[in-house]
Every structure is written in C-alpha cells, then in structure tokens.
Amino acid sequence: MPTQSVLYSFPDTATLSDSLAEYILKAQRESVDKRGRFSIAISGGSLPKTLTALIGKTGVKWDKWHIFYADERVVPLDHPDSNHHLAKNTLYSQVPIPHENIHTIDPDLLDNLEELADAYEKELVREFAQKDSARFPVFDLILLGLGPDGHTASLFPGHELLSEEDRWVAYIEDSPKPPPRRITLTLPVINHAARIAFVATGAGKAPMLNAILDNPEQGLPAARVKPAAPGQLVWFVDDPASAEVKFPKSEFKL
Ligand SMILES: O=C(O)[C@H](O)[C@@H](O)[C@H](O)[C@H](O)COP(=O)(O)O
C-alpha cells in the first residue's frame, strides 16, 4: 500500500526552511541512532538554499552525513549548472561535512553517459549493498523539487525513464530543462526511501501542486513518487504554492 502524503504549508520560505531543518534533524537522529550514519539524496534548483537553515543548528552531526544527488547535470563539478557546485557553494562550504562523504558523479566520465550512470550506481552499491539485502537501496531521506511541468529529479513527463524498473541510476540526453544531459535516481530507488520530502515554493508552483496532489491519476512524474509504507512522503510548501490545492493541509509537528 502506498503511504498517505502529508502536506505542510508555511507562510514564508524562512518558516518553511526552519521546519524542514527540524524534520531533517529528526530523520538524522533516528538514522544515526540506528545505523551510525545518515544517507541523504538532494536535488538541485532552489532546494539547496532551503537547507541553509541547518547551518549552526544544534544537533546536526555533519560527519555522519553521506550525501548523494537525486539527479545531477552532466557538466564539470565546478560548472555553474552543476547541482554539486550549487550545494557546495550554498551549504558544504559552511559546514564540516567530510569531503569523502559527498558522492559526486565521476568528473572523468562526462563524455560517456552510460559509464557515468553505471559508476554512480556502483557508488550507491558501495554505500548500501552490504547494509541491506533488499533489491533497491533505502535512503534515509530524499529531498525533491517540483518542476513546472510536474518533473522531479530528472524524471520528465512522458519520458521512457518513468517505466524503468531495474536500474538504480539512469541517464538522459534530452532533458527539456537545460542542460540536456543528466543522470537521475530512478523511481524504484526514490520510492524505496525511508522518507521523501518535496519542497516547492512560489505561486508559479500552484497549478502543478494542484495537479500532483489533487489529480494524481494524471500520472505526472512527481505523482508517481509513492513510497510503500512505512516510507513517508511529506510536502513542504509555502502558502502561494498551495493556494490552489484541495488536498488537506496538516499542522507541522514532528
Ligand atoms: O534541475 C534539477 O537539478 C532538479 O533536481 C530538478 O528536478 C529541480 O528540483 C526542479 O526543477 C525544481 O527546481 P526549482 O526548485 O528551482 O523550481
């Protein structure tokens, strides 16, 4: 049975970011208590900025974090389009995350998308395979954004990757959102996470949030994110983004 989504809507991005930070901290505490580490996958776009509310918070055990990318643009790691570059500038440069715990794409394989995706999949295997005998890795937390067309990570509407059932990491060379070459976690990997949090802000996201939450049968990529229980699916949005949504809002509590 897919888990029921929970929707939290906040008056502004500062309140949203602070509550998201509390949510992440709770996930980190539970994961570190259980396994001594916290595995998280993050997206690009506006997401890394919302994570800056974690900077300086008591209780963040940065040395236990193992960070992957839910999707990555296939460009050099110091390119302005790189999700890693963005996260590094926004977050890692300000907090003590061990360099080796940040799992980037292999910059030597940018010319060969298939090898690049395979190598990233192997990176996941190294992180998860011994810990879990399940067919797919179980991230402690995956943070996703929502595109104006309903895409999430680099899973775009109508794309054949939406029916991928086997691979953990796949590539595309025809992303409608530039840059065109990307790798992405696949839906089965995303849907096996212990927790998934979407973050969407701004009035521009309102029609799409309505489509995803109130009309999921349209099958847009973000609506296909449906972890099986006990996986959790939580939406952190601001009031302008949730303005057109009928789906019930919950009061934020941990
Ligand atoms: O392009 C990327 O790297 C993404 O990971 C992508 O899926 C992003 O999260 C959404 O497009 C939302 O982007 P915004 O938060 O900037 O609207």
Ligand as a Chemical Component Dictionary entry (heavy atoms), coordinates in Angstrom:
data_LIG
# 
_chem_comp.id                   LIG 
_chem_comp.type                 NON-POLYMER 
_chem_comp.pdbx_formal_charge   0 
_chem_comp.three_letter_code    LIG 
# 
loop_
_chem_comp_atom.comp_id 
_chem_comp_atom.atom_id 
_chem_comp_atom.alt_atom_id 
_chem_comp_atom.type_symbol 
_chem_comp_atom.charge 
_chem_comp_atom.model_Cartn_x 
_chem_comp_atom.model_Cartn_y 
_chem_comp_atom.model_Cartn_z 
_chem_comp_atom.pdbx_ordinal 
LIG O1  O1  O 0 17.108 20.505 -12.317 1  
LIG C1  C1  C 0 17.460 19.912 -11.294 2  
LIG O2  O2  O 0 18.619 19.786 -10.976 3  
LIG C2  C2  C 0 16.473 19.302 -10.404 4  
LIG O3  O3  O 0 16.872 18.478 -9.428  5  
LIG C3  C3  C 0 15.022 19.487 -10.671 6  
LIG O4  O4  O 0 14.255 18.341 -10.526 7  
LIG C4  C4  C 0 14.528 20.583 -9.732  8  
LIG O5  O5  O 0 14.470 20.108 -8.412  9  
LIG C5  C5  C 0 13.152 21.083 -10.170 10 
LIG O6  O6  O 0 13.241 21.517 -11.496 11 
LIG C6  C6  C 0 12.667 22.214 -9.301  12 
LIG O7  O7  O 0 13.556 23.276 -9.401  13 
LIG P1  P1  P 0 13.296 24.630 -8.603  14 
LIG O8  O8  O 0 13.288 24.237 -7.145  15 
LIG O9  O9  O 0 14.461 25.504 -8.933  16 
LIG O10 O10 O 0 11.993 25.161 -9.066  17 
# 
loop_
_chem_comp_bond.comp_id 
_chem_comp_bond.atom_id_1 
_chem_comp_bond.atom_id_2 
_chem_comp_bond.value_order 
_chem_comp_bond.pdbx_ordinal 
LIG O1 C1  DOUB 1  
LIG C1 O2  SING 2  
LIG C1 C2  SING 3  
LIG C2 O3  SING 4  
LIG C2 C3  SING 5  
LIG C3 O4  SING 6  
LIG C3 C4  SING 7  
LIG C4 O5  SING 8  
LIG C4 C5  SING 9  
LIG C5 O6  SING 10 
LIG C5 C6  SING 11 
LIG C6 O7  SING 12 
LIG O7 P1  SING 13 
LIG P1 O8  DOUB 14 
LIG P1 O9  SING 15 
LIG P1 O10 SING 16 
# 
